[in-house]
């Protein structure tokens, strides 16, 4: 699930907020508000090749629905879950996973350089 910001939303003000580089509003409207309806739905993935929304992904809600990633802890989203589980990996393990997933080490390094600083402030919102 990739919810990058569309170009018009990529402003310095937006990026200055914790988790500001993720389109949390769309996670809320397209995913979290749909799951309780218990009906199949779809959302569109952001396509970095065209810098716009791409193909639709079909989802059928289950008894357990998992939204993973540090951006699921965004202050506007975290209060909407019945259960929260936080797992932390070592930086080396996280880098390995990113490189493996993308199979493009240079792109993964660029993504990590932009994403890690943006996701770190989100971790401060986690209730301990």
Secondary structure, DSSP 8 states (H G I E B T S, - for coil): ---B--GGG--HHHHTSTTTTB-HHHHIIIIIHHHTTTS-EEEEEEETTTTEEEEEEEE---SS----SGGGG-TTTGGG-S--------HHHHHHHHHHHHS-HHHHHHHHHHHHHHHHGGGGGS--
